[in-house]
Amino acid sequence: MKIAQVSPLAERVPPIGYGGTERIVAYLSDELVRQGHELTLFASGDSITEGRLVAACDQAVRLDSKVVDPLAHDVFQLEQVIQQADGFDIIHFHTGYSHFPFSRRQNTPSVTTFHGRLDVADLSQLFRKFSDIPVISISNSQRNPFPRMNWQATVYHGLPVGLYTPGDGNGGYLAFLGRISPEKRVDRAIKIAERVNMKIKIAAKIDAADREYVENEVGPILDHPLVEFIGECDGTEKEKFLGDAYALLFPIDWPEPFGLVMIEAMACGTPVIAYREGSVPEVIDSGVTGFIVESIEEATQALDNVQYLDRRRCRQIFERRFSSARMAADYIKVYAKLLSHRKRRRHAMAKTSGITSEQAPLAASGETSVPRK
């Protein structure tokens, strides 16, 4: 199968530090190549892939101080995709919805994975207009704001099984990994650590949009003697950071679409203490790979019971449920369904119009609906 993966340009593929979407695009792309598919990755020029790279800019936009208007690079990338579209069997977008008007008018089937939150009122009018576009969720809970979209599947994220090795958790500290932002609630994590009198290490990115929040609300508590702030960490640092941790704290306060850090912790054998929001009940097996809680009090009680969890079992469940091979297989099923639908439509159009199926167009302009799952 000839497959195009279209990645955001903000980070390279895979990202150097923080960047969940681009990391998943990297794992998926390389796994598709390993499974024998012909893969083209549309991404920034500093990206690394087992497939063919088509670059829309020299390096990740976030890292390029010369970039003033990131949208210009996004539009250029979209034109690259459109120009080469006929050379693919399927185009898989990870870039949101900006391509919807163009995808609707292309003969090549496409599908879009949403990686972010959808509980945004601004999306209502747009999603009603493009309710025929085939889309994929990364958790069932992510669909809640727009259940009538043309959902093709829920595909949970996956990691290469050899990416991390399990640790023993003997570091004697709690871990917080991700972004420091209001919805991630690092303040809760620190309060939980205070309650159990346990050191907490915070490996986190601070976006420009969150600097005021950090300075005004988080900064003072980062000076607590139990807190060690270490900033962003790369893949090799992350393995030790998570593997040595007693537990990962994930005290979110928003409808998390997936939460990649949860399965990264499981890959390292580290249990997760997570608040019951968004995808958490779909990812964490409470009492097996961690505990799902609803308050600081419940979190502190859960930490008392982490010692009874089997870290080897956490790793086994990761391998069974959240490998990149499983993720790629799930996406291949979606691709095959869309291609099968295309073939049936072309055959039906050829039959009614008296031309060969090879001559029949995929669909009339502006009409690309595919069956709903």
C-alpha positions in Angstrom: 0.0 0.0 0.0 1.3 3.5 -0.8 0.6 5.6 2.2 1.2 9.3 2.9 1.5 10.5 6.5 1.0 14.3 7.0 2.5 15.6 10.2 2.3 19.0 11.9 5.4 21.2 11.3 5.7 22.6 14.8 8.0 19.8 15.9 10.2 17.5 13.9 9.3 13.8 13.5 10.1 12.4 16.1 10.4 15.5 18.3 13.6 16.2 20.3 11.7 16.8 23.5 8.0 17.2 24.1 5.6 16.5 21.2 3.1 13.7 21.4 1.5 14.0 17.9 4.8 14.0 16.1 6.1 11.1 18.2 3.1 9.0 17.3 3.5 9.9 13.6 7.1 8.7 13.8 6.3 5.4 15.4 3.4 4.8 13.0 5.4 5.7 9.9 8.3 3.5 10.8 6.1 0.6 11.7 4.2 0.8 8.4 7.5 0.6 6.6 8.5 -2.5 8.7 5.2 -4.1 7.7 6.1 -3.7 4.0 4.2 -0.6 3.0 5.5 2.3 0.9 5.5 5.3 3.2 5.9 9.0 2.4 6.1 11.4 5.3 5.3 15.1 4.9 7.0 16.9 7.7 9.8 19.3 8.6 13.2 18.9 7.0 14.9 17.8 10.2 12.6 14.8 10.6 13.9 11.3 10.6 12.0 8.4 9.0 12.3 5.0 7.5 10.2 6.2 4.6 10.5 9.0 2.0 10.6 12.5 3.5 8.9 15.5 1.8 9.9 18.6 3.7 7.8 21.8 3.8 10.4 23.7 5.8 14.1 23.2 6.8 13.4 22.5 10.5 10.7 22.3 13.1 8.9 25.6 13.1 9.0 25.9 16.9 12.8 25.6 16.8 13.3 28.1 13.9 13.8 31.6 15.2 13.4 33.0 11.7 9.8 31.8 11.3 7.3 34.7 11.7 4.2 33.2 10.1 3.9 29.4 10.7 0.7 29.3 8.6 2.7 30.0 5.4 4.6 26.7 5.9 1.4 24.8 6.7 -0.2 26.0 3.4 2.9 25.2 1.5 2.8 21.6 3.0 -0.8 21.2 2.0 0.0 22.1 -1.6 2.8 19.6 -1.6 0.3 16.9 -0.5 -2.3 17.9 -3.1 0.3 17.9 -5.9 1.4 14.4 -5.1 -2.0 13.0 -4.0 -2.6 10.8 -7.1 0.5 8.8 -6.2 -0.9 7.4 -3.0 -3.5 4.8 -2.1 -4.4 6.7 1.1 -3.5 10.0 2.7 -3.5 10.1 6.5 -3.6 13.6 8.1 -2.5 14.4 11.6 -2.8 18.2 11.1 -6.3 19.0 12.3 -9.1 20.1 9.9 -7.5 22.8 7.7 -7.3 20.3 4.8 -11.0 19.3 4.9 -12.1 21.5 1.8 -9.2 20.1 -0.3 -9.6 16.5 0.9 -13.3 16.6 -0.1 -12.3 17.4 -3.7 -9.5 14.9 -4.0 -9.8 11.5 -5.7 -7.4 9.9 -3.3 -9.1 8.7 -0.1 -7.9 10.4 3.1 -8.5 10.0 6.8 -7.8 12.3 9.7 -6.7 11.4 13.2 -7.7 14.1 15.7 -5.0 14.4 18.4 -6.4 17.2 20.5 -9.4 18.1 22.5 -12.7 18.6 20.7 -14.8 20.2 23.4 -14.5 23.6 21.6 -17.6 25.5 20.6 -15.9 27.1 17.6 -15.8 23.6 15.9 -19.6 23.1 15.8 -20.3 24.9 12.5 -17.2 23.5 10.8 -17.9 19.9 11.9 -21.5 20.1 10.7 -20.3 21.3 7.3 -17.8 18.5 7.0 -19.6 15.7 8.8 -18.9 13.4 5.9 -15.1 13.5 6.2 -13.7 10.2 7.6 -12.0 10.8 11.0 -10.4 8.7 13.7 -10.4 9.2 17.4 -7.6 8.3 19.8 -10.1 7.5 22.6 -13.8 6.9 22.7 -14.2 9.8 25.2 -12.6 12.2 22.7 -15.7 11.8 20.5 -18.2 13.0 23.1 -18.6 16.6 21.9 -19.3 15.4 18.3 -20.7 11.9 18.3 -22.2 12.3 14.8 -18.9 12.9 13.0 -17.9 10.2 10.5 -15.9 8.2 12.9 -14.1 5.3 11.3 -12.5 3.8 14.4 -10.8 4.6 17.7 -7.1 3.8 17.5 -5.2 4.0 20.7 -1.6 5.2 20.6 1.2 2.7 20.6 5.0 2.6 21.2 7.7 0.3 19.8 8.0 -2.5 22.4 11.8 -2.1 22.4 11.7 1.6 23.0 11.8 1.4 26.8 13.0 -1.3 29.2 11.2 -1.8 32.5 12.8 -0.2 35.6 12.6 -1.4 39.2 11.1 1.8 40.7 13.7 2.0 43.4 14.4 5.7 42.9 12.2 6.6 45.8 10.4 9.4 44.1 7.1 10.3 42.3 7.2 11.4 38.7 5.3 14.1 36.8 5.9 14.2 33.0 4.4 16.5 30.4 3.6 20.2 30.2 3.1 22.6 33.0 -0.3 24.1 32.3 -3.5 24.7 34.2 -5.2 21.5 32.8 -2.2 19.2 33.7 -2.4 20.3 37.4 1.2 20.0 38.5 0.0 21.8 41.6 -2.1 18.7 42.5 0.9 16.5 41.9 3.0 18.5 44.4 0.2 18.5 47.0 -0.1 14.7 46.7 3.7 14.4 47.2 3.5 16.7 50.2 0.7 14.5 51.7 2.8 11.3 51.5 6.1 13.2 52.2 7.7 11.8 49.1 10.1 13.5 46.7 8.6 14.4 43.3 10.6 15.0 40.1 9.0 17.1 37.4 10.1 16.7 33.8 8.0 19.2 32.0 7.9 21.6 29.1 6.7 25.2 29.6 5.0 26.7 26.6 5.1 30.4 26.0 1.3 30.6 26.5 1.7 29.1 30.0 4.6 31.2 31.3 2.3 33.7 33.1 0.5 30.8 34.8 3.9 29.3 35.8 5.2 32.5 37.2 2.1 33.5 39.1 0.7 30.2 40.3 3.2 27.4 40.0 6.6 29.1 40.5 6.3 29.5 44.3 5.4 25.8 44.9 8.3 24.6 42.7 10.6 25.8 45.4 9.3 23.2 47.8 12.1 21.1 49.3 10.4 17.9 48.0 10.3 19.2 44.4 13.0 18.8 41.8 12.3 20.5 38.5 14.4 19.0 35.7 12.7 20.5 32.5 12.2 18.6 29.3 13.8 15.2 28.9 14.5 13.2 25.8 13.9 9.5 25.1 16.9 8.1 26.8 16.5 10.3 29.9 12.8 9.5 30.0 13.4 5.7 30.3 15.4 6.1 33.5 13.2 8.9 34.8 10.1 6.8 34.5 11.7 3.4 35.3 13.2 4.6 38.6 10.0 6.3 39.7 7.8 4.7 42.4 4.7 5.9 40.4 3.7 8.4 37.8 1.2 11.1 38.9 -1.3 12.1 36.2 -3.7 14.5 38.1 -5.3 16.1 35.1 -8.2 18.5 35.2 -9.5 18.3 31.5 -10.9 15.8 29.0 -7.5 14.3 28.1 -7.8 12.9 24.5 -5.3 10.1 25.3 -2.3 10.8 27.5 0.8 9.3 25.9 2.8 9.5 29.1 0.5 6.9 30.7 1.6 4.2 28.3 5.2 5.4 28.4 5.1 4.8 32.2 3.5 1.4 31.7 6.2 0.5 29.2 8.7 1.2 32.0 6.7 -1.0 34.4 5.7 2.1 36.4 2.1 2.3 37.8 0.1 5.4 37.1 -2.1 7.4 39.6 -4.5 9.3 37.4 -7.6 11.4 37.9 -10.8 10.1 36.3 -11.0 12.4 33.3 -11.1 11.9 29.5 -9.4 8.8 28.3 -8.0 7.7 31.6 -10.6 4.9 32.3 -9.8 3.5 28.8 -6.1 3.4 29.3 -5.5 2.5 33.0 -6.7 -0.8 34.4 -7.4 0.4 38.0 -5.8 -1.9 40.5 -3.6 -3.5 37.8 -1.6 -0.8 36.0 -2.3 1.9 38.5 -5.2 3.5 40.2 -7.9 5.9 39.0 -8.8 8.5 41.6 -11.0 11.6 42.1 -9.3 13.5 44.9 -6.0 14.2 46.6 -7.2 12.0 49.5 -7.8 9.0 47.1 -4.5 9.6 45.4 -2.6 9.4 48.7 -4.5 6.2 49.6 -3.6 4.8 46.2 0.0 5.5 46.7 0.0 3.3 49.8 -1.2 0.4 47.6 1.2 0.9 44.7 3.6 -1.4 46.4 1.2 -4.3 45.8 1.1 -3.8 42.1 3.2 -6.0 39.8 5.4 -3.9 37.6 6.0 -6.8 35.3 2.2 -7.0 34.8 2.2 -3.3 33.8 4.8 -4.0 31.1 2.9 -7.0 29.8 -0.4 -5.1 29.5 1.5 -2.3 27.6 2.9 -4.9 25.2 -0.5 -6.4 24.6 -2.6 -3.2 24.3 -0.3 -0.3 23.4 2.4 -1.5 20.9 3.1 0.4 17.7 2.6 -2.8 15.8 -1.0 -3.0 17.2 -1.5 0.7 16.4 -0.4 0.2 12.8 -2.5 -2.8 12.3 -5.6 -0.9 13.5 -4.8 1.9 11.1 -4.3 -0.5 8.2 -7.8 -1.9 8.8 -9.2 1.7 8.4 -7.2 2.2 5.2 -8.4 -1.0 3.8 -12.0 -0.1 4.6 -11.7 3.2 2.8 -10.1 1.7 -0.2 -12.7 -1.0 -0.4 -15.4 1.6 -0.4 -13.6 3.5 -3.1 -13.5 0.4 -5.3 -17.2 -0.3 -4.8 -18.2 3.2 -5.7 -16.1 3.2 -8.8 -17.6 -0.1 -9.9 -21.1 1.2 -9.2 -20.5 4.5 -11.2 -19.0 2.5 -14.1 -22.0 0.2 -14.2 -24.5 3.1 -14.3 -22.5 5.3 -16.7 -21.3 2.6 -19.1 -17.6 3.3 -18.7 -14.9 1.1 -17.2 -14.3 1.3 -13.5 -10.8 2.6 -14.2 -12.3 5.6 -16.0 -14.9 6.3 -13.4 -14.0 9.2 -11.1 -14.0 8.6 -7.4 -16.9 10.9 -6.7 -18.5 14.1 -7.9 -16.9 17.3 -6.7 -17.9 18.0 -3.1 -19.3 14.5 -2.3 -16.9 12.1 -0.7 -19.0 10.4 2.1 -17.9 7.0 3.3 -19.8 4.6 5.4 -19.9 5.3 9.1 -18.5 2.7 11.5 
